[in-house]
């Protein structure tokens, strides 16, 4: 998660710039693999969605403000899946 959020910050996501979608795509792909390895299927699915979203958004030359808002929502979904997995394991 930090890698995705860091890519967002580094690309100026909070100042109206378009997030570094290639870095976000690559980071989400790596984290998807890790999530699968440790059995966090729901988390992995959210990360897969971020990976695909980043690819589609980059290919579509999306509006920066819209992309930043969508990324924030997608990161929130991954965090929610992580919280659910943690609650289920306790």
VMD Tcl script that draws the C-alpha trace (Angstrom):
set ca {
  {0.00 0.00 0.00}
  {2.77 2.41 0.84}
  {4.29 1.91 -2.61}
  {1.03 2.81 -4.33}
  {0.43 5.80 -2.10}
  {4.07 6.92 -2.48}
  {3.76 6.74 -6.26}
  {0.64 8.85 -6.00}
  {2.39 11.43 -3.80}
  {5.57 11.50 -5.90}
  {3.60 12.14 -9.06}
  {1.93 15.18 -7.52}
  {-1.41 13.50 -6.94}
  {-2.31 15.94 -4.19}
  {-1.34 18.99 -6.23}
  {-3.48 18.20 -9.25}
  {-0.91 16.17 -11.22}
  {-1.62 12.78 -12.70}
  {-0.37 9.93 -10.49}
  {2.54 7.87 -11.87}
  {0.26 5.24 -13.33}
  {3.04 2.97 -14.57}
  {4.60 2.79 -11.11}
  {1.19 2.25 -9.52}
  {0.45 -0.56 -11.98}
  {3.78 -2.28 -11.29}
  {3.48 -1.90 -7.52}
  {-0.09 -3.20 -7.49}
  {1.02 -6.20 -9.56}
  {3.81 -7.04 -7.10}
  {1.51 -6.63 -4.10}
  {-1.15 -8.76 -5.82}
  {1.40 -11.57 -5.97}
  {2.31 -11.17 -2.31}
  {-1.35 -11.12 -1.29}
  {-1.93 -14.37 -3.16}
  {1.11 -15.98 -1.57}
  {-0.13 -15.25 1.94}
  {-3.75 -16.14 1.17}
  {-5.30 -12.66 1.14}
  {-7.58 -13.29 -1.81}
  {-9.88 -10.30 -1.30}
  {-6.92 -7.95 -0.89}
  {-5.37 -9.41 -4.02}
  {-8.55 -8.82 -6.01}
  {-8.61 -5.16 -4.98}
  {-4.95 -4.84 -5.97}
  {-5.69 -6.49 -9.31}
  {-8.41 -3.88 -9.83}
  {-5.89 -1.10 -9.13}
  {-3.44 -2.66 -11.57}
  {-6.06 -2.85 -14.33}
  {-7.39 0.62 -13.51}
  {-3.89 2.12 -13.76}
  {-3.35 0.48 -17.15}
  {-6.74 1.58 -18.48}
  {-6.38 5.10 -17.09}
  {-2.92 5.50 -18.60}
  {-4.13 4.23 -21.98}
  {-7.09 6.63 -21.93}
  {-5.01 9.72 -21.01}
  {-7.44 10.41 -18.16}
  {-8.10 13.68 -16.40}
  {-5.68 14.12 -13.47}
  {-8.25 15.18 -10.87}
  {-10.57 12.31 -11.73}
  {-7.69 9.81 -11.72}
  {-6.53 11.05 -8.31}
  {-10.02 10.72 -6.84}
  {-10.50 7.24 -8.29}
  {-7.12 6.11 -6.97}
  {-8.02 7.34 -3.49}
  {-11.23 5.29 -3.57}
  {-9.38 2.21 -4.80}
  {-6.75 2.51 -2.07}
  {-9.55 2.79 0.49}
  {-11.05 -0.46 -0.88}
  {-7.72 -2.26 -0.40}
  {-7.44 -0.93 3.15}
  {-10.98 -2.13 3.86}
  {-10.14 -5.60 2.53}
  {-7.00 -5.67 4.71}
  {-9.04 -4.72 7.79}
  {-11.60 -7.41 7.01}
  {-8.87 -10.02 6.61}
  {-7.29 -8.99 9.91}
  {-10.63 -9.14 11.71}
  {-11.38 -12.58 10.24}
  {-8.01 -13.93 11.39}
  {-8.58 -12.90 15.02}
}
mol new
graphics top color blue
foreach p $ca { graphics top sphere $p radius 0.5 }
foreach p [lrange $ca 0 end-1] q [lrange $ca 1 end] { graphics top cylinder $p $q radius 0.2 }
display resetview
